[in-house]
Amino acid sequence: MVHPNFSNNKDFAILPYLVFLNFHNDFLVVHHLNPVSSNVKLSRLIKEKLAKQITKIHNKATGANKYFAQVIFNDTKKGNHFMGGKIVTKSEIFIYGHIRSGRTSKIKNKLIKGLREIIKKNTKLEKDNIWVYLLDLKPNQMIEYGEILPKSGGEKKWFKNLPTKLKIRLKKIDN
């Protein structure tokens, strides 16, 4: 089994599991689906760095506020990831993002390429070991912070109608 050389990076260790970064409703659930059985172990420091950078590219690419980007890491146990019916032994990272529909292909392309580059830069994985999937969901079929989400571009109006206590909470996240 061949792994990338992470020996010079104490924050990144190879283990027999995969990281799956999952992005829900404009939030990335970084399913440390272990970059899918995929033999990657991320330290807390690397996870924090990735969460910040993922939030930043989501904000820049889509224009959505930072509080719409949630990054969750989930581990996939060794032996639970298969491709073509065969166990995966290489290091892999998957990002699966649920985003609000209505964005152009250009915006989505900027987002997925940006996500790939963030993972590549911070893990030293080759791009063929990084997977990014986006799934469009209708905003009126999602609730975050207790409220039905706005259409893409309708964030300011949505925010204006929120309870004061929630506005304060979200402003803290956004800064």
Short mmCIF file of the C-alpha atoms (twelve columns), coordinates in Angstrom:
data_MODEL
# 
_entry.id   MODEL 
# 
loop_
_atom_site.group_PDB 
_atom_site.id 
_atom_site.type_symbol 
_atom_site.label_atom_id 
_atom_site.label_alt_id 
_atom_site.label_comp_id 
_atom_site.label_asym_id 
_atom_site.label_seq_id 
_atom_site.Cartn_x 
_atom_site.Cartn_y 
_atom_site.Cartn_z 
_atom_site.pdbx_PDB_model_num 
ATOM 1   C CA . MET A 1   0.000   0.000  0.000   1 
ATOM 2   C CA . VAL A 2   1.455   3.377  -1.037  1 
ATOM 3   C CA . HIS A 3   0.651   6.535  0.915   1 
ATOM 4   C CA . PRO A 4   1.701   10.129 0.303   1 
ATOM 5   C CA . ASN A 5   4.691   11.225 2.377   1 
ATOM 6   C CA . PHE A 6   3.352   13.044 5.432   1 
ATOM 7   C CA . SER A 7   6.395   12.335 7.573   1 
ATOM 8   C CA . ASN A 8   7.347   16.004 7.784   1 
ATOM 9   C CA . ASN A 9   3.893   17.067 8.945   1 
ATOM 10  C CA . LYS A 10  3.197   16.207 12.592  1 
ATOM 11  C CA . ASP A 11  -0.418  17.364 12.211  1 
ATOM 12  C CA . PHE A 12  -1.238  14.800 9.550   1 
ATOM 13  C CA . ALA A 13  -0.917  11.056 9.975   1 
ATOM 14  C CA . ILE A 14  -1.889  8.153  7.752   1 
ATOM 15  C CA . LEU A 15  -4.277  5.668  9.252   1 
ATOM 16  C CA . PRO A 16  -6.473  3.053  7.628   1 
ATOM 17  C CA . TYR A 17  -9.535  5.243  7.202   1 
ATOM 18  C CA . LEU A 18  -10.995 7.931  4.980   1 
ATOM 19  C CA . VAL A 19  -12.171 11.507 5.280   1 
ATOM 20  C CA . PHE A 20  -15.511 12.396 3.803   1 
ATOM 21  C CA . LEU A 21  -16.289 16.083 3.825   1 
ATOM 22  C CA . ASN A 22  -20.019 16.511 3.640   1 
ATOM 23  C CA . PHE A 23  -21.616 19.850 2.851   1 
ATOM 24  C CA . HIS A 24  -25.269 20.204 3.936   1 
ATOM 25  C CA . ASN A 25  -27.594 23.077 3.104   1 
ATOM 26  C CA . ASP A 26  -24.697 25.304 2.417   1 
ATOM 27  C CA . PHE A 27  -22.771 23.555 5.031   1 
ATOM 28  C CA . LEU A 28  -19.962 21.208 4.605   1 
ATOM 29  C CA . VAL A 29  -20.193 18.118 6.595   1 
ATOM 30  C CA . VAL A 30  -16.651 17.051 6.484   1 
ATOM 31  C CA . HIS A 31  -17.404 13.419 6.885   1 
ATOM 32  C CA . HIS A 32  -14.097 12.245 7.997   1 
ATOM 33  C CA . LEU A 33  -15.598 9.413  6.240   1 
ATOM 34  C CA . ASN A 34  -12.394 9.249  6.752   1 
ATOM 35  C CA . PRO A 35  -11.485 10.571 3.646   1 
ATOM 36  C CA . VAL A 36  -13.376 7.230  2.793   1 
ATOM 37  C CA . SER A 37  -11.673 4.336  4.399   1 
ATOM 38  C CA . SER A 38  -9.294  6.165  3.069   1 
ATOM 39  C CA . ASN A 39  -6.434  5.927  5.238   1 
ATOM 40  C CA . VAL A 40  -6.182  9.533  6.411   1 
ATOM 41  C CA . LYS A 41  -6.043  10.935 9.942   1 
ATOM 42  C CA . LEU A 42  -6.473  14.688 10.405  1 
ATOM 43  C CA . SER A 43  -5.353  16.411 13.589  1 
ATOM 44  C CA . ARG A 44  -7.581  18.925 15.358  1 
ATOM 45  C CA . LEU A 45  -5.301  21.713 14.094  1 
ATOM 46  C CA . ILE A 46  -5.672  20.589 10.469  1 
ATOM 47  C CA . LYS A 47  -9.448  20.204 10.896  1 
ATOM 48  C CA . GLU A 48  -9.729  23.754 12.241  1 
ATOM 49  C CA . LYS A 49  -7.603  25.068 9.385   1 
ATOM 50  C CA . LEU A 50  -9.697  23.187 6.819   1 
ATOM 51  C CA . ALA A 51  -12.966 24.402 8.379   1 
ATOM 52  C CA . LYS A 52  -11.801 28.030 8.158   1 
ATOM 53  C CA . GLN A 53  -10.567 27.675 4.590   1 
ATOM 54  C CA . ILE A 54  -13.675 25.770 3.460   1 
ATOM 55  C CA . THR A 55  -15.880 28.473 5.003   1 
ATOM 56  C CA . LYS A 56  -13.830 31.162 3.261   1 
ATOM 57  C CA . ILE A 57  -14.049 29.587 -0.215  1 
ATOM 58  C CA . HIS A 58  -17.767 28.934 0.259   1 
ATOM 59  C CA . ASN A 59  -18.269 32.588 1.198   1 
ATOM 60  C CA . LYS A 60  -16.133 33.894 -1.691  1 
ATOM 61  C CA . ALA A 61  -17.571 31.565 -4.335  1 
ATOM 62  C CA . THR A 62  -21.255 31.843 -3.409  1 
ATOM 63  C CA . GLY A 63  -21.519 35.168 -1.585  1 
ATOM 64  C CA . ALA A 64  -23.405 33.422 1.237   1 
ATOM 65  C CA . ASN A 65  -22.675 34.458 4.803   1 
ATOM 66  C CA . LYS A 66  -20.123 32.428 6.747   1 
ATOM 67  C CA . TYR A 67  -22.781 31.139 9.144   1 
ATOM 68  C CA . PHE A 68  -24.287 29.162 6.270   1 
ATOM 69  C CA . ALA A 69  -21.120 27.044 6.024   1 
ATOM 70  C CA . GLN A 70  -21.013 24.202 8.522   1 
ATOM 71  C CA . VAL A 71  -18.127 21.780 8.387   1 
ATOM 72  C CA . ILE A 72  -18.505 18.421 10.108  1 
ATOM 73  C CA . PHE A 73  -15.839 15.715 10.140  1 
ATOM 74  C CA . ASN A 74  -16.859 12.047 10.366  1 
ATOM 75  C CA . ASP A 75  -14.550 9.049  10.416  1 
ATOM 76  C CA . THR A 76  -15.017 6.003  8.255   1 
ATOM 77  C CA . LYS A 77  -13.669 2.872  9.859   1 
ATOM 78  C CA . LYS A 78  -11.032 0.796  8.135   1 
ATOM 79  C CA . GLY A 79  -12.648 -1.803 5.928   1 
ATOM 80  C CA . ASN A 80  -15.868 0.177  5.345   1 
ATOM 81  C CA . HIS A 81  -14.976 1.809  2.015   1 
ATOM 82  C CA . PHE A 82  -15.116 -0.007 -1.314  1 
ATOM 83  C CA . MET A 83  -14.757 1.015  -4.960  1 
ATOM 84  C CA . GLY A 84  -15.756 -1.359 -7.684  1 
ATOM 85  C CA . GLY A 85  -16.420 -3.977 -5.011  1 
ATOM 86  C CA . LYS A 86  -12.827 -3.810 -3.750  1 
ATOM 87  C CA . ILE A 87  -11.573 -2.441 -0.440  1 
ATOM 88  C CA . VAL A 88  -9.964  0.987  -0.738  1 
ATOM 89  C CA . THR A 89  -6.427  1.059  0.614   1 
ATOM 90  C CA . LYS A 90  -5.242  4.454  -0.629  1 
ATOM 91  C CA . SER A 91  -5.744  7.751  1.174   1 
ATOM 92  C CA . GLU A 92  -8.859  9.547  -0.087  1 
ATOM 93  C CA . ILE A 93  -10.843 12.589 0.970   1 
ATOM 94  C CA . PHE A 94  -14.452 13.154 -0.040  1 
ATOM 95  C CA . ILE A 95  -16.328 16.408 0.250   1 
ATOM 96  C CA . TYR A 96  -20.062 16.079 -0.088  1 
ATOM 97  C CA . GLY A 97  -21.838 19.404 -0.037  1 
ATOM 98  C CA . HIS A 98  -25.530 20.153 0.115   1 
ATOM 99  C CA . ILE A 99  -26.021 23.674 -1.157  1 
ATOM 100 C CA . ARG A 100 -29.041 25.804 -1.919  1 
ATOM 101 C CA . SER A 101 -30.100 25.539 -5.546  1 
ATOM 102 C CA . GLY A 102 -30.108 28.508 -7.879  1 
ATOM 103 C CA . ARG A 103 -26.388 29.040 -8.307  1 
ATOM 104 C CA . THR A 104 -24.740 29.127 -11.719 1 
ATOM 105 C CA . SER A 105 -22.396 26.455 -13.033 1 
ATOM 106 C CA . LYS A 106 -19.601 29.046 -12.899 1 
ATOM 107 C CA . ILE A 107 -20.131 29.571 -9.141  1 
ATOM 108 C CA . LYS A 108 -20.332 25.832 -8.461  1 
ATOM 109 C CA . ASN A 109 -17.201 25.213 -10.531 1 
ATOM 110 C CA . LYS A 110 -15.302 27.857 -8.550  1 
ATOM 111 C CA . LEU A 111 -16.509 26.258 -5.321  1 
ATOM 112 C CA . ILE A 112 -15.609 22.653 -6.153  1 
ATOM 113 C CA . LYS A 113 -12.188 23.554 -7.557  1 
ATOM 114 C CA . GLY A 114 -11.498 25.760 -4.542  1 
ATOM 115 C CA . LEU A 115 -12.470 22.950 -2.175  1 
ATOM 116 C CA . ARG A 116 -10.220 20.513 -4.029  1 
ATOM 117 C CA . GLU A 117 -7.266  22.908 -3.818  1 
ATOM 118 C CA . ILE A 118 -7.779  23.491 -0.083  1 
ATOM 119 C CA . ILE A 119 -7.680  19.746 0.568   1 
ATOM 120 C CA . LYS A 120 -4.714  19.238 -1.755  1 
ATOM 121 C CA . LYS A 121 -2.724  22.044 -0.111  1 
ATOM 122 C CA . ASN A 122 -3.425  20.953 3.467   1 
ATOM 123 C CA . THR A 123 -3.078  17.188 3.081   1 
ATOM 124 C CA . LYS A 124 -0.539  16.774 0.271   1 
ATOM 125 C CA . LEU A 125 -2.890  14.304 -1.412  1 
ATOM 126 C CA . GLU A 126 -2.843  14.190 -5.191  1 
ATOM 127 C CA . LYS A 127 -5.957  15.592 -6.840  1 
ATOM 128 C CA . ASP A 128 -7.012  12.130 -8.024  1 
ATOM 129 C CA . ASN A 129 -7.453  11.185 -4.347  1 
ATOM 130 C CA . ILE A 130 -9.803  14.109 -3.673  1 
ATOM 131 C CA . TRP A 131 -13.496 13.854 -4.455  1 
ATOM 132 C CA . VAL A 132 -15.959 16.752 -4.367  1 
ATOM 133 C CA . TYR A 133 -19.715 16.415 -4.839  1 
ATOM 134 C CA . LEU A 134 -22.327 19.173 -4.652  1 
ATOM 135 C CA . LEU A 135 -26.027 18.506 -4.370  1 
ATOM 136 C CA . ASP A 136 -28.563 21.278 -4.953  1 
ATOM 137 C CA . LEU A 137 -31.450 21.416 -2.506  1 
ATOM 138 C CA . LYS A 138 -34.461 23.707 -2.753  1 
ATOM 139 C CA . PRO A 139 -34.132 26.347 -0.008  1 
ATOM 140 C CA . ASN A 140 -37.818 26.064 0.882   1 
ATOM 141 C CA . GLN A 141 -37.171 22.428 1.828   1 
ATOM 142 C CA . MET A 142 -34.476 23.266 4.412   1 
ATOM 143 C CA . ILE A 143 -34.516 24.769 7.892   1 
ATOM 144 C CA . GLU A 144 -31.418 26.175 9.561   1 
ATOM 145 C CA . TYR A 145 -31.362 28.189 12.759  1 
ATOM 146 C CA . GLY A 146 -35.058 27.325 13.084  1 
ATOM 147 C CA . GLU A 147 -36.044 29.142 9.889   1 
ATOM 148 C CA . ILE A 148 -36.749 28.097 6.296   1 
ATOM 149 C CA . LEU A 149 -33.786 29.179 4.222   1 
ATOM 150 C CA . PRO A 150 -33.913 31.952 1.639   1 
ATOM 151 C CA . LYS A 151 -33.239 31.518 -2.053  1 
ATOM 152 C CA . SER A 152 -29.649 32.197 -3.038  1 
ATOM 153 C CA . GLY A 153 -29.239 35.975 -3.045  1 
ATOM 154 C CA . GLY A 154 -32.089 36.515 -0.571  1 
ATOM 155 C CA . GLU A 155 -29.938 36.328 2.556   1 
ATOM 156 C CA . LYS A 156 -30.204 40.016 3.551   1 
ATOM 157 C CA . LYS A 157 -34.002 40.015 3.522   1 
ATOM 158 C CA . TRP A 158 -34.066 36.682 5.373   1 
ATOM 159 C CA . PHE A 159 -31.653 38.004 8.009   1 
ATOM 160 C CA . LYS A 160 -33.665 41.213 8.458   1 
ATOM 161 C CA . ASN A 161 -36.736 39.165 9.472   1 
ATOM 162 C CA . LEU A 162 -34.941 37.013 12.071  1 
ATOM 163 C CA . PRO A 163 -35.447 37.445 15.824  1 
ATOM 164 C CA . THR A 164 -32.946 39.871 17.417  1 
ATOM 165 C CA . LYS A 165 -31.329 37.178 19.570  1 
ATOM 166 C CA . LEU A 166 -30.625 35.039 16.497  1 
ATOM 167 C CA . LYS A 167 -29.248 38.029 14.561  1 
ATOM 168 C CA . ILE A 168 -26.746 38.642 17.363  1 
ATOM 169 C CA . ARG A 169 -25.716 34.965 17.320  1 
ATOM 170 C CA . LEU A 170 -25.244 34.918 13.535  1 
ATOM 171 C CA . LYS A 171 -23.288 38.191 13.476  1 
ATOM 172 C CA . LYS A 172 -20.816 36.648 15.934  1 
ATOM 173 C CA . ILE A 173 -20.360 33.639 13.649  1 
ATOM 174 C CA . ASP A 174 -19.982 35.815 10.548  1 
ATOM 175 C CA . ASN A 175 -17.174 37.972 11.948  1 
# 
